[in-house]
Amino acid sequence: MKRKTLIAMIVLAAMLPAARAENVAAYRDNDNIDPDEVARILAPETAPAPGLTRSIRELVDRAAPVEPAPQRAEALSIPIRFAFDSSEIFPVAKKQLDAIAEGIRRLPASRNVVIEGHTDAIGTDEYNLALSLRRATAVKDYLVGTQGIDPNRLKEIGFGRQRPLPGTQPDAAENRRVQFRGG
C-alpha cells in the first residue's frame, strides 16, 4: 500500500508546474518576512502590471531603452530547520512561519495556499519524497494548530529532491526548504 501511495505522489508531483528560480522569493535563516509581501506573492493581482502601450511608446525617446518590468515572485521559499531525519520544526523557524501565517490571514478567504516540501539529494528518492511530505505536513500542522489558519485553505505536497533550487548543487543545504505558493 505504501508503494502505491508513493507512486501516486511521484506522479502528482511530476504533473504540477515546476518552480522557476526567477519567480521564487527565497528567504534565508533569520530574514524578516513581511506579511504584506507574503500576501502579494500568494495572491498577485489578476490585472497585468501597467506598462507602455504602443501609442505611448512612440512618444518615448527611441534612443532610451525601455526596461522590462521586474518579474513578480509566484512563490516564496524559506529554509525551515528540522531535527535530523525528522519533521520536528526547530524554534528558529517559527518566527518566519508566524509571518507567513499573518500573510495568509491577509489573503481573501477563498485563496488557498500550497505548502511544498523539498529535500536535498542525500538519500533515496523514496525516502526523500516521504520526508518532504512529512515536513510539509508539519508546517501545515504548525500553521493550523499554533496560528489558527483554516486547514481547508492549506494543501501540502512533497517533492523530495526533484526540484533543487537552480544554481545550487543537488545536495546543497539550501534545497532543504519549504515553499509556499498560491493555490
Secondary structure, 3 states (H helix, E strand, C coil): CHHHHHHHHHHHHHHCCCCCHHHEEECCCCCCCCHHHHHHHHCCCCCCCCCCCHHHHCCCCCCCCCCCCCCCCCEEEECCCECCCCCCECHHHHHHHHHHHHHHHCCCCCCCEEEEEECCCCCCHHHHHHHHHHHHHHHHHHHHHCCCCCHHHEEEEECCCCCCCCCCCCCCHHHCEEEEEEC
